Amino acid sequence: MVGREYVLRMPAFANALAADLVLCRISAAATTALLIKRIWFGQISTSNLNEVNALRFVRLSSDGSGGATMVAEQRSPLDPAFAGTAVCHDADGWTEPTISDTSDEIPFNLAGGFEWAPTDDNGYIVVPPSGRFGLELARAPSASMTWAGGLVLQEIG
């Protein structure tokens, strides 16, 4: 499949996370579709919360506001800049976007982190032109933690 590949990283943030919190929002440009190829999320703090939580993949109908910009790193230096936008929750002026559709919960242990990478092209998440995708934490962790994560995506168009 032809397209430009980018890595989007959520910078490390230390805070108490709430339940049903959208951790990041990726918006496709009006002229491009996105294929989400890999997602990772986990704690990077020394507290090592050993508890089960879950993530949901969500489609969004609004952007919300605030958040920290996620810088899109080009896999090839010849590719243009990422045409979409990406922001992540930073606990400072973040307004939740509106969720229009959600996946089932995908459980994981906070101590081990979460990794999602389909084995072939058929498993990629497709975000249509002007579409929005988010990663939602299902439950609030029992204590504050420092967390980080990211996505690998392909932009087509």
BAMIBA-301233 format. One record per residue: residue number from 1; x, y, z of N, C-alpha, C in turn. Coordinates in nm, 4 decimals. Example, Ala and Ser with C-alpha at 12.3 -4.5 7.8 and 13.67 -1.06 7.14 Angstrom:
% BAMIBA-301233
+------+----------+----------+----------+----------+----------+----------+----------+----------+----------+
| resi |     n_c1 |     n_c2 |     n_c3 |    ca_c1 |    ca_c2 |    ca_c3 |     c_c1 |     c_c2 |     c_c3 |
+------+----------+----------+----------+----------+----------+----------+----------+----------+----------+
|    1 |   1.3190 |  -0.5690 |   0.7800 |   1.2300 |  -0.4500 |   0.7800 |   1.3200 |  -0.3300 |   0.7800 |
|    2 |   1.2850 |  -0.2250 |   0.7080 |   1.3670 |  -0.1060 |   0.7140 |   1.2900 |   0.0030 |   0.7870 |
+------+----------+----------+----------+----------+----------+----------+----------+----------+----------+
This chain:
% BAMIBA-301233
+------+----------+----------+----------+----------+----------+----------+----------+----------+----------+
| resi |     n_c1 |     n_c2 |     n_c3 |    ca_c1 |    ca_c2 |    ca_c3 |     c_c1 |     c_c2 |     c_c3 |
+------+----------+----------+----------+----------+----------+----------+----------+----------+----------+
|    1 |   0.0838 |  -0.1169 |   0.0000 |   0.0000 |   0.0000 |   0.0000 |   0.0886 |   0.1237 |   0.0000 |
|    2 |   0.0601 |   0.2185 |  -0.0876 |   0.1428 |   0.3373 |  -0.1018 |   0.0902 |   0.4465 |  -0.0093 |
|    3 |   0.1787 |   0.5142 |   0.0558 |   0.1413 |   0.6247 |   0.1440 |   0.2624 |   0.6692 |   0.2236 |
|    4 |   0.2452 |   0.7733 |   0.2991 |   0.3525 |   0.8272 |   0.3815 |   0.3320 |   0.7809 |   0.5252 |
|    5 |   0.4385 |   0.7335 |   0.5880 |   0.4271 |   0.6804 |   0.7231 |   0.4830 |   0.7799 |   0.8249 |
|    6 |   0.4126 |   0.7927 |   0.9371 |   0.4510 |   0.8849 |   1.0429 |   0.4414 |   0.8148 |   1.1779 |
|    7 |   0.5255 |   0.8588 |   1.2709 |   0.5181 |   0.8135 |   1.4094 |   0.4732 |   0.9337 |   1.4917 |
|    8 |   0.3658 |   0.9153 |   1.5677 |   0.3134 |   1.0201 |   1.6559 |   0.3351 |   0.9755 |   1.7997 |
|    9 |   0.4054 |   1.0553 |   1.8775 |   0.4348 |   1.0180 |   2.0162 |   0.3620 |   1.1107 |   2.1135 |
|   10 |   0.2999 |   1.0486 |   2.2154 |   0.2441 |   1.1263 |   2.3251 |   0.3581 |   1.1544 |   2.4208 |
|   11 |   0.3862 |   1.2806 |   2.4492 |   0.4925 |   1.3083 |   2.5453 |   0.4546 |   1.2575 |   2.6835 |
|   12 |   0.5526 |   1.2309 |   2.7671 |   0.5274 |   1.1799 |   2.9017 |   0.4582 |   1.2860 |   2.9857 |
|   13 |   0.3501 |   1.2449 |   3.0538 |   0.2771 |   1.3332 |   3.1443 |   0.2579 |   1.2622 |   3.2760 |
|   14 |   0.2717 |   1.3359 |   3.3852 |   0.2502 |   1.2790 |   3.5181 |   0.1235 |   1.3404 |   3.5746 |
|   15 |   0.0213 |   1.2584 |   3.5887 |  -0.1018 |   1.3061 |   3.6510 |  -0.1949 |   1.1891 |   3.6803 |
|   16 |  -0.2988 |   1.2212 |   3.7546 |  -0.4030 |   1.1221 |   3.7810 |  -0.4955 |   1.1211 |   3.6595 |
|   17 |  -0.5191 |   1.0057 |   3.6036 |  -0.6044 |   0.9937 |   3.4858 |  -0.7449 |   0.9539 |   3.5285 |
|   18 |  -0.8431 |   1.0133 |   3.4660 |  -0.9819 |   0.9843 |   3.4973 |  -1.0331 |   0.8700 |   3.4102 |
|   19 |  -1.1455 |   0.8126 |   3.4511 |  -1.2109 |   0.7106 |   3.3692 |  -1.2708 |   0.7762 |   3.2455 |
|   20 |  -1.2861 |   0.6991 |   3.1402 |  -1.3451 |   0.7463 |   3.0148 |  -1.2745 |   0.8713 |   2.9629 |
|   21 |  -1.1436 |   0.8713 |   2.9723 |  -1.0642 |   0.9846 |   2.9288 |  -1.0060 |   0.9564 |   2.7909 |
|   22 |  -1.0305 |   1.0470 |   2.6957 |  -0.9690 |   1.0342 |   2.5638 |  -0.8243 |   1.0804 |   2.5776 |
|   23 |  -0.7310 |   0.9881 |   2.5549 |  -0.5882 |   1.0163 |   2.5741 |  -0.5285 |   1.0959 |   2.4590 |
|   24 |  -0.5774 |   1.0699 |   2.3373 |  -0.5272 |   1.1442 |   2.2226 |  -0.6338 |   1.1494 |   2.1138 |
|   25 |  -0.6185 |   1.2483 |   2.0256 |  -0.7099 |   1.2650 |   1.9130 |  -0.6273 |   1.2848 |   1.7872 |
|   26 |  -0.6579 |   1.2062 |   1.6849 |  -0.5936 |   1.2170 |   1.5547 |  -0.7017 |   1.2565 |   1.4546 |
|   27 |  -0.6777 |   1.3627 |   1.3796 |  -0.7736 |   1.4085 |   1.2786 |  -0.7084 |   1.4015 |   1.1415 |
|   28 |  -0.7764 |   1.3373 |   1.0482 |  -0.7274 |   1.3290 |   0.9104 |  -0.7594 |   1.4596 |   0.8376 |
|   29 |  -0.6729 |   1.4974 |   0.7470 |  -0.6997 |   1.6150 |   0.6631 |  -0.8163 |   1.5829 |   0.5680 |
|   30 |  -0.8750 |   1.6857 |   0.5096 |  -0.9905 |   1.6672 |   0.4208 |  -0.9558 |   1.5887 |   0.2946 |
|   31 |  -0.8284 |   1.5870 |   0.2584 |  -0.7880 |   1.5228 |   0.1326 |  -0.7129 |   1.3907 |   0.1529 |
|   32 |  -0.7009 |   1.3448 |   0.2759 |  -0.6256 |   1.2215 |   0.3014 |  -0.7008 |   1.1280 |   0.3950 |
|   33 |  -0.6766 |   0.9994 |   0.3788 |  -0.7253 |   0.8975 |   0.4728 |  -0.6060 |   0.8503 |   0.5539 |
|   34 |  -0.6318 |   0.7942 |   0.6699 |  -0.5260 |   0.7432 |   0.7557 |  -0.5463 |   0.5948 |   0.7819 |
|   35 |  -0.4372 |   0.5216 |   0.7865 |  -0.4372 |   0.3823 |   0.8307 |  -0.3556 |   0.3775 |   0.9592 |
|   36 |  -0.4185 |   0.3400 |   1.0677 |  -0.3462 |   0.3292 |   1.1939 |  -0.2903 |   0.1885 |   1.2012 |
|   37 |  -0.1570 |   0.1798 |   1.2113 |  -0.0866 |   0.0525 |   1.1986 |  -0.0333 |  -0.0016 |   1.3310 |
|   38 |  -0.0163 |   0.0844 |   1.4293 |   0.0374 |   0.0395 |   1.5583 |   0.0009 |   0.1416 |   1.6652 |
|   39 |  -0.0316 |   0.0929 |   1.7853 |  -0.0625 |   0.1792 |   1.8992 |   0.0075 |   0.1213 |   2.0214 |
|   40 |   0.0679 |   0.2081 |   2.1027 |   0.1236 |   0.1624 |   2.2298 |   0.0933 |   0.2667 |   2.3365 |
|   41 |   0.0804 |   0.2207 |   2.4609 |   0.0503 |   0.3084 |   2.5735 |   0.0942 |   0.2388 |   2.7007 |
|   42 |   0.1479 |   0.3131 |   2.7944 |   0.1834 |   0.2532 |   2.9219 |   0.2430 |   0.3524 |   3.0179 |
|   43 |   0.2655 |   0.3049 |   3.1375 |   0.3263 |   0.3902 |   3.2393 |   0.4778 |   0.3850 |   3.2267 |
|   44 |   0.5391 |   0.4957 |   3.2550 |   0.6855 |   0.5003 |   3.2527 |   0.7373 |   0.5500 |   3.3874 |
|   45 |   0.6494 |   0.5444 |   3.4876 |   0.6867 |   0.5910 |   3.6207 |   0.7449 |   0.4768 |   3.7030 |
|   46 |   0.8042 |   0.5124 |   3.8146 |   0.8614 |   0.4099 |   3.9024 |   0.7575 |   0.3496 |   3.9957 |
|   47 |   0.6357 |   0.4053 |   3.9976 |   0.5316 |   0.3531 |   4.0876 |   0.4840 |   0.2145 |   4.0455 |
|   48 |   0.4947 |   0.1819 |   3.9178 |   0.4555 |   0.0506 |   3.8659 |   0.3211 |   0.0008 |   3.9173 |
|   49 |   0.2156 |   0.0663 |   3.8750 |   0.0815 |   0.0208 |   3.9102 |   0.0562 |  -0.1137 |   3.8437 |
|   50 |   0.0372 |  -0.2150 |   3.9239 |   0.0124 |  -0.3494 |   3.8724 |  -0.1365 |  -0.3764 |   3.8814 |
|   51 |  -0.2116 |  -0.3227 |   3.7866 |  -0.3565 |  -0.3415 |   3.7858 |  -0.4053 |  -0.3456 |   3.6420 |
|   52 |  -0.5187 |  -0.4100 |   3.6251 |  -0.5758 |  -0.4242 |   3.4908 |  -0.6617 |  -0.3023 |   3.4600 |
|   53 |  -0.6453 |  -0.2510 |   3.3401 |  -0.7276 |  -0.1431 |   3.2892 |  -0.7676 |  -0.1843 |   3.1483 |
|   54 |  -0.8203 |  -0.0935 |   3.0706 |  -0.8575 |  -0.1258 |   2.9326 |  -0.8556 |   0.0016 |   2.8496 |
|   55 |  -0.8313 |  -0.0164 |   2.7205 |  -0.8393 |   0.0933 |   2.6244 |  -0.9534 |   0.0655 |   2.5283 |
|   56 |  -1.0084 |   0.1718 |   2.4733 |  -1.1086 |   0.1624 |   2.3675 |  -1.0594 |   0.2468 |   2.2504 |
|   57 |  -1.0816 |   0.1978 |   2.1294 |  -1.0577 |   0.2779 |   2.0095 |  -1.1893 |   0.3490 |   1.9810 |
|   58 |  -1.1870 |   0.4797 |   1.9622 |  -1.3116 |   0.5545 |   1.9459 |  -1.3074 |   0.6417 |   1.8210 |
|   59 |  -1.4230 |   0.6555 |   1.7587 |  -1.4413 |   0.7524 |   1.6509 |  -1.5040 |   0.8749 |   1.7147 |
|   60 |  -1.4575 |   0.9915 |   1.6739 |  -1.4992 |   1.1162 |   1.7362 |  -1.5770 |   1.2022 |   1.6376 |
|   61 |  -1.6780 |   1.2734 |   1.6898 |  -1.7548 |   1.3628 |   1.6032 |  -1.7203 |   1.5092 |   1.6272 |
|   62 |  -1.6382 |   1.5355 |   1.7299 |  -1.5894 |   1.6723 |   1.7511 |  -1.4452 |   1.6656 |   1.7998 |
|   63 |  -1.3755 |   1.7774 |   1.7884 |  -1.2348 |   1.7815 |   1.8254 |  -1.2096 |   1.8025 |   1.9732 |
|   64 |  -1.3013 |   1.8653 |   2.0459 |  -1.2680 |   1.9102 |   2.1800 |  -1.1720 |   2.0262 |   2.1669 |
|   65 |  -1.1008 |   2.0576 |   2.2742 |  -1.0045 |   2.1676 |   2.2654 |  -0.8906 |   2.1454 |   2.3626 |
|   66 |  -0.7855 |   2.2215 |   2.3439 |  -0.6688 |   2.2108 |   2.4295 |  -0.5862 |   2.0884 |   2.3948 |
|   67 |  -0.4980 |   2.0533 |   2.4850 |  -0.4120 |   1.9376 |   2.4633 |  -0.2753 |   1.9784 |   2.4112 |
|   68 |  -0.1849 |   1.8850 |   2.4178 |  -0.0482 |   1.9056 |   2.3702 |  -0.0357 |   1.8492 |   2.2290 |
|   69 |   0.0293 |   1.9216 |   2.1424 |   0.0489 |   1.8761 |   2.0050 |   0.1397 |   1.7539 |   2.0032 |
|   70 |   0.0999 |   1.6546 |   1.9274 |   0.1834 |   1.5368 |   1.9048 |   0.2600 |   1.5613 |   1.7749 |
|   71 |   0.3907 |   1.5612 |   1.7823 |   0.4728 |   1.5861 |   1.6646 |   0.4771 |   1.4603 |   1.5781 |
|   72 |   0.4492 |   1.4751 |   1.4495 |   0.4530 |   1.3628 |   1.3555 |   0.5940 |   1.3508 |   1.2976 |
|   73 |   0.6607 |   1.2424 |   1.3316 |   0.7953 |   1.2173 |   1.2786 |   0.7820 |   1.1408 |   1.1472 |
|   74 |   0.8416 |   1.1946 |   1.0414 |   0.8359 |   1.1289 |   0.9109 |   0.9297 |   1.0086 |   0.9102 |
|   75 |   0.8837 |   0.8968 |   0.8546 |   0.9705 |   0.7800 |   0.8404 |   1.0693 |   0.7993 |   0.7260 |
|   76 |   1.0296 |   0.8772 |   0.6257 |   1.1181 |   0.9089 |   0.5146 |   1.1401 |   1.0599 |   0.5122 |
|   77 |   1.2649 |   1.1047 |   0.5060 |   1.2902 |   1.2493 |   0.5057 |   1.2360 |   1.3192 |   0.3804 |
|   78 |   1.2009 |   1.2439 |   0.2783 |   1.1479 |   1.3027 |   0.1554 |   0.9976 |   1.3281 |   0.1623 |
|   79 |   0.9301 |   1.2720 |   0.2632 |   0.7855 |   1.2901 |   0.2751 |   0.7518 |   1.4307 |   0.3240 |
|   80 |   0.6356 |   1.4817 |   0.2823 |   0.5928 |   1.6123 |   0.3328 |   0.5480 |   1.6008 |   0.4786 |
|   81 |   0.5234 |   1.7125 |   0.5405 |   0.4741 |   1.7140 |   0.6782 |   0.3369 |   1.6462 |   0.6847 |
|   82 |   0.3046 |   1.5901 |   0.7982 |   0.1746 |   1.5272 |   0.8219 |   0.0649 |   1.6305 |   0.7978 |
|   83 |  -0.0345 |   1.5960 |   0.7163 |  -0.1390 |   1.6910 |   0.6784 |  -0.2502 |   1.7023 |   0.7827 |
|   84 |  -0.2638 |   1.6027 |   0.8683 |  -0.3674 |   1.6049 |   0.9709 |  -0.3212 |   1.6766 |   1.0963 |
|   85 |  -0.3970 |   1.6580 |   1.2033 |  -0.3593 |   1.7141 |   1.3333 |  -0.3655 |   1.6032 |   1.4382 |
|   86 |  -0.2860 |   1.6185 |   1.5422 |  -0.2840 |   1.5207 |   1.6505 |  -0.2525 |   1.5921 |   1.7808 |
|   87 |  -0.3364 |   1.5699 |   1.8803 |  -0.3130 |   1.6265 |   2.0128 |  -0.3373 |   1.5185 |   2.1169 |
|   88 |  -0.2755 |   1.5364 |   2.2338 |  -0.2978 |   1.4418 |   2.3425 |  -0.3346 |   1.5172 |   2.4695 |
|   89 |  -0.3992 |   1.4450 |   2.5583 |  -0.4422 |   1.4982 |   2.6869 |  -0.3195 |   1.5413 |   2.7663 |
|   90 |  -0.3242 |   1.6623 |   2.8219 |  -0.2126 |   1.7070 |   2.9049 |  -0.2589 |   1.7672 |   3.0368 |
|   91 |  -0.3855 |   1.7487 |   3.0709 |  -0.4451 |   1.7947 |   3.1972 |  -0.4444 |   1.9466 |   3.2119 |
|   92 |  -0.4175 |   2.0192 |   3.1061 |  -0.4122 |   2.1633 |   3.1139 |  -0.5002 |   2.2225 |   3.0043 |
|   93 |  -0.6227 |   2.2510 |   3.0374 |  -0.7137 |   2.3103 |   2.9402 |  -0.7729 |   2.2111 |   2.8414 |
|   94 |  -0.7671 |   2.0828 |   2.8721 |  -0.8187 |   1.9801 |   2.7823 |  -0.9698 |   1.9715 |   2.7944 |
|   95 |  -1.0390 |   1.9825 |   2.6825 |  -1.1833 |   1.9609 |   2.6772 |  -1.2075 |   1.8349 |   2.5958 |
|   96 |  -1.2817 |   1.7420 |   2.6528 |  -1.3048 |   1.6134 |   2.5871 |  -1.3768 |   1.6288 |   2.4536 |
|   97 |  -1.3307 |   1.5574 |   2.3505 |  -1.4059 |   1.5540 |   2.2241 |  -1.5306 |   1.4671 |   2.2411 |
|   98 |  -1.6219 |   1.4762 |   2.1467 |  -1.7450 |   1.3969 |   2.1511 |  -1.7230 |   1.2640 |   2.0807 |
|   99 |  -1.7565 |   1.1549 |   2.1474 |  -1.7401 |   1.0201 |   2.0919 |  -1.8659 |   0.9814 |   2.0155 |
|  100 |  -1.8476 |   0.9335 |   1.8924 |  -1.9625 |   0.8911 |   1.8126 |  -1.9728 |   0.7389 |   1.8028 |
|  101 |  -1.8630 |   0.6677 |   1.8224 |  -1.8636 |   0.5216 |   1.8120 |  -1.7439 |   0.4693 |   1.8899 |
|  102 |  -1.7595 |   0.3516 |   1.9500 |  -1.6517 |   0.2980 |   2.0321 |  -1.6344 |   0.1480 |   2.0093 |
|  103 |  -1.5137 |   0.1005 |   2.0310 |  -1.4861 |  -0.0428 |   2.0208 |  -1.5113 |  -0.1081 |   2.1566 |
|  104 |  -1.5036 |  -0.2390 |   2.1604 |  -1.5052 |  -0.3088 |   2.2883 |  -1.3796 |  -0.2711 |   2.3647 |
|  105 |  -1.3835 |  -0.2914 |   2.4949 |  -1.2648 |  -0.2662 |   2.5758 |  -1.1583 |  -0.3708 |   2.5459 |
|  106 |  -1.0340 |  -0.3266 |   2.5385 |  -0.9205 |  -0.4165 |   2.5189 |  -0.8383 |  -0.4112 |   2.6480 |
|  107 |  -0.8457 |  -0.5164 |   2.7315 |  -0.7787 |  -0.5113 |   2.8612 |  -0.6267 |  -0.5238 |   2.8502 |
|  108 |  -0.5593 |  -0.4633 |   2.9472 |  -0.4140 |  -0.4752 |   2.9577 |  -0.3740 |  -0.4429 |   3.1009 |
|  109 |  -0.2557 |  -0.4857 |   3.1410 |  -0.2049 |  -0.4550 |   3.2740 |  -0.1185 |  -0.3298 |   3.2639 |
|  110 |  -0.1447 |  -0.2334 |   3.3512 |  -0.0691 |  -0.1075 |   3.3467 |   0.0807 |  -0.1301 |   3.3635 |
|  111 |   0.1189 |  -0.2306 |   3.4408 |   0.2617 |  -0.2573 |   3.4637 |   0.3313 |  -0.3013 |   3.3348 |
|  112 |   0.2597 |  -0.3744 |   3.2500 |   0.3189 |  -0.4245 |   3.1258 |   0.2941 |  -0.3373 |   3.0052 |
|  113 |   0.1964 |  -0.2496 |   3.0135 |   0.1655 |  -0.1612 |   2.9020 |   0.0765 |  -0.2265 |   2.7976 |
|  114 |   0.0407 |  -0.1493 |   2.6982 |  -0.0512 |  -0.1915 |   2.5915 |   0.0209 |  -0.1794 |   2.4580 |
|  115 |   0.0065 |  -0.2812 |   2.3754 |   0.0645 |  -0.2792 |   2.2401 |  -0.0384 |  -0.3405 |   2.1458 |
|  116 |  -0.0713 |  -0.2686 |   2.0385 |  -0.1633 |  -0.3190 |   1.9371 |  -0.0948 |  -0.3035 |   1.8021 |
|  117 |  -0.0798 |  -0.4142 |   1.7316 |  -0.0186 |  -0.4118 |   1.5984 |  -0.0769 |  -0.5283 |   1.5185 |
|  118 |  -0.1679 |  -0.5015 |   1.4254 |  -0.2261 |  -0.6104 |   1.3470 |  -0.1202 |  -0.6788 |   1.2611 |
|  119 |  -0.1456 |  -0.8037 |   1.2288 |  -0.0461 |  -0.8820 |   1.1553 |  -0.0497 |  -0.8584 |   1.0047 |
|  120 |  -0.1567 |  -0.7993 |   0.9529 |  -0.1613 |  -0.7719 |   0.8084 |  -0.2439 |  -0.6464 |   0.7815 |
|  121 |  -0.2478 |  -0.6049 |   0.6563 |  -0.3172 |  -0.4821 |   0.6176 |  -0.4657 |  -0.4831 |   0.6512 |
|  122 |  -0.5288 |  -0.6009 |   0.6574 |  -0.6722 |  -0.6078 |   0.6831 |  -0.7099 |  -0.5629 |   0.8232 |
|  123 |  -0.6141 |  -0.5610 |   0.9160 |  -0.6443 |  -0.5244 |   1.0535 |  -0.6261 |  -0.3778 |   1.0864 |
|  124 |  -0.5754 |  -0.2980 |   0.9923 |  -0.5514 |  -0.1573 |   1.0206 |  -0.6822 |  -0.0828 |   1.0456 |
|  125 |  -0.6765 |   0.0181 |   1.1300 |  -0.7918 |   0.1046 |   1.1535 |  -0.7899 |   0.2125 |   1.0458 |
|  126 |  -0.9021 |   0.2314 |   0.9782 |  -0.9125 |   0.3299 |   0.8703 |  -0.9838 |   0.4542 |   0.9238 |
|  127 |  -0.9206 |   0.5682 |   0.9049 |  -0.9813 |   0.6966 |   0.9388 |  -1.0039 |   0.7685 |   0.8062 |
|  128 |  -1.1304 |   0.7933 |   0.7689 |  -1.1577 |   0.8551 |   0.6391 |  -1.1157 |   1.0020 |   0.6358 |
|  129 |  -1.1100 |   1.0637 |   0.5166 |  -1.0797 |   1.2066 |   0.5085 |  -1.1713 |   1.2866 |   0.6015 |
|  130 |  -1.1146 |   1.3802 |   0.6735 |  -1.1832 |   1.4639 |   0.7728 |  -1.2344 |   1.3853 |   0.8941 |
|  131 |  -1.2004 |   1.2581 |   0.9035 |  -1.2428 |   1.1765 |   1.0170 |  -1.1526 |   1.1973 |   1.1376 |
|  132 |  -1.2023 |   1.1515 |   1.2533 |  -1.1277 |   1.1650 |   1.3787 |  -1.1235 |   1.0315 |   1.4510 |
|  133 |  -1.0098 |   1.0039 |   1.5133 |  -0.9897 |   0.8807 |   1.5894 |  -0.9332 |   0.9175 |   1.7250 |
|  134 |  -0.9723 |   0.8419 |   1.8278 |  -0.9180 |   0.8654 |   1.9605 |  -0.8873 |   0.7361 |   2.0323 |
|  135 |  -0.8078 |   0.7476 |   2.1342 |  -0.7709 |   0.6362 |   2.2213 |  -0.8239 |   0.6726 |   2.3590 |
|  136 |  -0.9132 |   0.5887 |   2.4156 |  -0.9810 |   0.6208 |   2.5405 |  -0.9428 |   0.5219 |   2.6502 |
|  137 |  -0.9099 |   0.5732 |   2.7675 |  -0.8823 |   0.4905 |   2.8837 |  -1.0148 |   0.4573 |   2.9514 |
|  138 |  -1.0408 |   0.3283 |   2.9754 |  -1.1712 |   0.2853 |   3.0251 |  -1.1923 |   0.3156 |   3.1732 |
|  139 |  -1.0914 |   0.2998 |   3.2550 |  -1.1061 |   0.3190 |   3.3991 |  -0.9926 |   0.4042 |   3.4538 |
|  140 |  -1.0213 |   0.4751 |   3.5615 |  -0.9183 |   0.5564 |   3.6258 |  -0.8216 |   0.4654 |   3.7014 |
|  141 |  -0.6906 |   0.4822 |   3.6827 |  -0.5946 |   0.4065 |   3.7631 |  -0.6097 |   0.4428 |   3.9112 |
|  142 |  -0.5654 |   0.3549 |   3.9992 |  -0.5822 |   0.3762 |   4.1433 |  -0.4919 |   0.4855 |   4.1981 |
|  143 |  -0.3923 |   0.5272 |   4.1242 |  -0.3006 |   0.6322 |   4.1694 |  -0.2466 |   0.7074 |   4.0484 |
|  144 |  -0.1852 |   0.8217 |   4.0763 |  -0.1201 |   0.8970 |   3.9688 |  -0.0063 |   0.8160 |   3.9097 |
|  145 |   0.0195 |   0.8374 |   3.7836 |   0.1319 |   0.7703 |   3.7185 |   0.1843 |   0.8609 |   3.6081 |
|  146 |   0.3064 |   0.8364 |   3.5669 |   0.3607 |   0.9036 |   3.4497 |   0.3394 |   0.8093 |   3.3324 |
|  147 |   0.2786 |   0.8576 |   3.2275 |   0.2415 |   0.7724 |   3.1157 |   0.2877 |   0.8338 |   2.9848 |
|  148 |   0.2973 |   0.7491 |   2.8843 |   0.3335 |   0.7927 |   2.7494 |   0.2816 |   0.6879 |   2.6504 |
|  149 |   0.2858 |   0.7192 |   2.5236 |   0.2399 |   0.6250 |   2.4223 |   0.2589 |   0.6845 |   2.2843 |
|  150 |   0.1991 |   0.6198 |   2.1866 |   0.2111 |   0.6706 |   2.0510 |   0.1398 |   0.5844 |   1.9495 |
|  151 |   0.1489 |   0.6263 |   1.8256 |   0.0854 |   0.5579 |   1.7136 |   0.1778 |   0.5635 |   1.5932 |
|  152 |   0.1649 |   0.4615 |   1.5081 |   0.2265 |   0.4650 |   1.3759 |   0.1108 |   0.4664 |   1.2775 |
|  153 |   0.1138 |   0.5611 |   1.1869 |   0.0051 |   0.5683 |   1.0892 |   0.0580 |   0.5963 |   0.9512 |
|  154 |  -0.0251 |   0.5652 |   0.8553 |   0.0071 |   0.5884 |   0.7144 |  -0.0979 |   0.6839 |   0.6589 |
|  155 |  -0.0524 |   0.7861 |   0.5901 |  -0.1411 |   0.8860 |   0.5321 |  -0.1483 |   0.8592 |   0.3810 |
|  156 |  -0.2712 |   0.8477 |   0.3297 |  -0.2907 |   0.8156 |   0.1892 |  -0.3730 |   0.9258 |   0.1241 |
|  157 |  -0.3233 |   0.9784 |   0.0149 |  -0.3977 |   1.0809 |  -0.0586 |  -0.3140 |   1.2014 |  -0.0872 |
+------+----------+----------+----------+----------+----------+----------+----------+----------+----------+
